[in-house]
Amino acid sequence: FNDARARRALLYLVDQPNYLKAMWGDADIWKPCRAFLACGSVLGSEAGAEPDFGKSKDKAKALMTEAGYKGEPIVLMQPTDIAFLANATLLLAQDLRSIGMTVDVQAMDFSTLAKRRTITKPAKEGGWHIALTWWNGTSSSDPVGNLPVGAACEKSWPGWPCDAPHQALIDAFYA
């Protein structure tokens, strides 16, 4: 997933309401939100979210092909001791397989997952491709507290996005 097209494929594949239902069940306690910063917060905005995000498996498959995916196993880490994440991980495995991907679901407790996600080696050397997690609304309501949107390379959240102009905007936010 070091190719932006592969990451973008996930936007077209993952139908957020399906995941929220698998995670939480009762629709009265969740609300879909396609924003980087918490919906309902002062900075929350779904600007840029395309209407077919989560609704185009064909586009997801095409993007994976464009990204050079050729059937190699995708390591998907599943935290077995956090039920809502375990459920969402199994749904993601199903969705990835539905577009022709080979998925290696590796079950482990969340502590093991958290340690393993710091590994930057390729998956065949103990690394990984995808691990689901969650972030609370309060912390994700501004770009400084929302660590997963950071882009400071090796100092970033696991996955290590690296985008100097993006990170400069985050660093200047409170100023």
C-alpha positions as CSV (number, residue, x, y, z in Angstrom):
1,F,0.0,0.0,0.0
2,N,2.9,2.3,-0.6
3,D,1.1,3.2,-3.9
4,A,-1.5,5.9,-3.5
5,R,-3.8,4.0,-5.9
6,A,-3.9,1.0,-3.6
7,R,-4.8,3.3,-0.6
8,R,-7.5,5.0,-2.8
9,A,-8.9,1.6,-3.7
10,L,-9.8,1.1,-0.1
11,L,-11.9,4.3,-0.2
12,Y,-14.1,2.8,-3.0
13,L,-14.2,-0.7,-1.4
14,V,-15.0,0.1,2.3
15,D,-18.7,0.9,2.8
16,Q,-18.5,2.6,6.2
17,P,-22.1,1.8,7.3
18,N,-21.5,-1.9,6.8
19,Y,-18.4,-1.7,9.1
20,L,-20.2,0.4,11.7
21,K,-23.0,-2.1,11.8
22,A,-20.5,-5.0,12.1
23,M,-18.7,-3.1,14.9
24,W,-21.5,-1.6,16.9
25,G,-24.8,-3.2,15.7
26,D,-27.4,-0.7,16.9
27,A,-27.6,2.1,14.3
28,D,-28.8,4.5,17.1
29,I,-25.2,4.7,18.5
30,W,-23.3,5.4,15.3
31,K,-23.3,7.8,12.4
32,P,-21.4,7.5,9.1
33,C,-18.8,10.2,8.7
34,R,-16.4,10.6,5.8
35,A,-14.4,13.4,7.2
36,F,-10.7,13.4,8.4
37,L,-11.7,15.5,11.4
38,A,-14.7,14.5,13.5
39,C,-18.1,15.2,11.9
40,G,-20.0,17.7,14.0
41,S,-16.9,19.3,15.3
42,V,-16.0,22.9,14.3
43,L,-13.5,21.7,11.7
44,G,-15.4,18.6,10.6
45,S,-16.1,18.5,6.8
46,E,-16.9,15.8,4.3
47,A,-15.6,18.1,1.5
48,G,-13.8,16.0,-1.1
49,A,-15.5,12.7,-0.2
50,E,-16.8,11.2,-3.4
51,P,-20.3,9.8,-3.6
52,D,-19.1,6.4,-4.8
53,F,-16.7,5.9,-1.9
54,G,-17.6,2.5,-0.4
55,K,-19.8,1.7,-3.4
56,S,-17.6,0.7,-6.3
57,K,-15.8,-2.6,-6.0
58,D,-15.0,-2.4,-9.7
59,K,-13.2,0.9,-9.3
60,A,-11.4,-0.6,-6.2
61,K,-10.3,-3.6,-8.2
62,A,-9.1,-1.5,-11.1
63,L,-7.1,0.8,-8.8
64,M,-5.4,-2.2,-7.2
65,T,-4.5,-3.5,-10.7
66,E,-3.1,0.0,-11.7
67,A,-1.1,-0.1,-8.4
68,G,0.6,-3.3,-9.6
69,Y,-1.2,-5.8,-7.3
70,K,-0.7,-9.3,-8.8
71,G,-2.2,-11.6,-6.2
72,E,0.4,-11.6,-3.5
73,P,-0.9,-12.2,0.0
74,I,-2.0,-9.1,1.9
75,V,-1.3,-9.4,5.6
76,L,-4.3,-8.2,7.6
77,M,-3.7,-8.1,11.4
78,Q,-6.9,-9.0,13.4
79,P,-7.0,-8.0,17.1
80,T,-9.0,-10.9,18.6
81,D,-9.5,-9.4,22.1
82,I,-11.4,-6.3,20.9
83,A,-14.6,-7.6,19.4
84,F,-15.6,-4.6,17.4
85,L,-12.2,-4.5,15.6
86,A,-12.1,-8.3,15.2
87,N,-15.5,-8.0,13.4
88,A,-14.5,-5.1,11.2
89,T,-11.3,-6.9,10.3
90,L,-13.1,-10.0,9.1
91,L,-15.5,-7.9,7.1
92,L,-12.5,-6.1,5.5
93,A,-11.0,-9.5,4.6
94,Q,-14.2,-10.5,2.9
95,D,-14.4,-7.2,1.0
96,L,-10.7,-7.5,-0.1
97,R,-11.3,-11.1,-1.3
98,S,-14.4,-9.9,-3.2
99,I,-12.2,-7.9,-5.5
100,G,-9.7,-10.8,-6.1
101,M,-7.2,-10.1,-3.4
102,T,-5.4,-12.8,-1.5
103,V,-5.7,-12.1,2.2
104,D,-3.7,-13.6,5.1
105,V,-5.7,-12.8,8.2
106,Q,-3.3,-13.0,11.2
107,A,-5.1,-13.2,14.5
108,M,-3.4,-11.8,17.6
109,D,-4.2,-9.8,20.8
110,F,-4.2,-6.0,20.4
111,S,-1.0,-5.6,22.4
112,T,0.8,-7.9,19.9
113,L,-0.8,-6.0,17.0
114,A,0.3,-2.6,18.5
115,K,3.9,-3.8,18.8
116,R,3.9,-5.4,15.4
117,R,2.6,-2.4,13.6
118,T,5.8,-0.6,14.5
119,I,7.7,-3.0,12.2
120,T,8.6,-1.3,8.9
121,K,9.9,-4.3,7.1
122,P,8.0,-6.0,4.3
123,A,5.2,-8.4,5.3
124,K,7.2,-11.4,4.3
125,E,9.8,-10.3,6.9
126,G,7.4,-9.8,9.8
127,G,5.8,-6.6,8.6
128,W,2.1,-6.1,7.7
129,H,-0.2,-4.4,5.2
130,I,-3.4,-3.4,7.0
131,A,-4.4,-3.1,10.7
132,L,-7.6,-1.5,11.8
133,T,-7.8,0.7,14.8
134,W,-10.1,3.5,16.1
135,W,-9.7,7.0,17.3
136,N,-12.1,9.0,19.6
137,G,-14.0,12.0,18.3
138,T,-12.5,14.5,20.7
139,S,-9.0,13.7,19.7
140,S,-9.9,13.6,16.0
141,S,-11.6,17.0,15.9
142,D,-8.4,19.0,15.1
143,P,-5.4,18.2,13.0
144,V,-2.9,18.3,15.9
145,G,-4.8,15.8,18.1
146,N,-5.7,13.6,15.2
147,L,-2.4,11.7,15.0
148,P,-3.5,9.4,12.2
149,V,-3.7,12.3,9.8
150,G,-0.1,13.4,10.5
151,A,2.4,13.1,7.7
152,A,5.8,13.5,9.4
153,C,7.3,10.4,7.8
154,E,9.0,8.1,10.4
155,K,7.5,10.2,13.2
156,S,4.0,9.6,12.0
157,W,1.4,7.0,13.0
158,P,2.1,3.5,11.8
159,G,1.9,3.5,8.0
160,W,4.3,6.5,8.2
161,P,2.7,8.9,5.7
162,C,5.3,11.4,4.4
163,D,4.0,14.7,3.0
164,A,6.0,17.8,4.0
165,P,3.5,20.4,2.8
166,H,0.6,18.6,4.6
167,Q,2.7,18.2,7.8
168,A,3.7,21.9,7.7
169,L,0.0,22.9,7.8
170,I,-0.5,20.7,10.8
171,D,2.5,22.1,12.6
172,A,1.3,25.7,11.9
173,F,-2.3,25.0,13.0
174,Y,-2.3,26.4,16.5
175,A,-0.2,29.4,15.4
